[in-house]
Amino acid sequence: MANRGRFVLDTNVIVSALLMKKSVARDALDRARAEGEILLSLTVIEELHDVLSRPAFDRYIDEEDRLRFLSLFIKEATLVEISEQIQECRDPKDDKFLELAVNGNATLIISGDKDLQVLNPFRNISIFSPREFLDTEL
């Protein structure tokens, strides 16, 4: 069997996958789960919790279900301790995904964020949109 991938998904991809069951983001999340492991750090978990707690999402899915999704997502993921800090993204809030990828020896970052995509590849880690990830043989 080929080496399994180590994937970093940005917050928007994860939230979109939860809210839209039939979406490119959901297909990318499902493929990442099937073909490898999803990496998380405490800062990414905190951001996910903050975003999923927003009342604006209540009309799509209730908060209890969102937090249940997050709990299961965390259990399935690989937690990475961040020892090397990175400050290289033009949007400093996105540095946490670069830190996670580098510290977790990721094979790929999945993000539709232009601030991250402009860095592709980052330290030999490819940065693909969810569509590019789905269209690429790994």
Order of alpha helices (4+ residues) and beta strands (2+ residues): beta-alpha-alpha-beta-alpha-alpha-beta-alpha-beta-alpha-beta-alpha
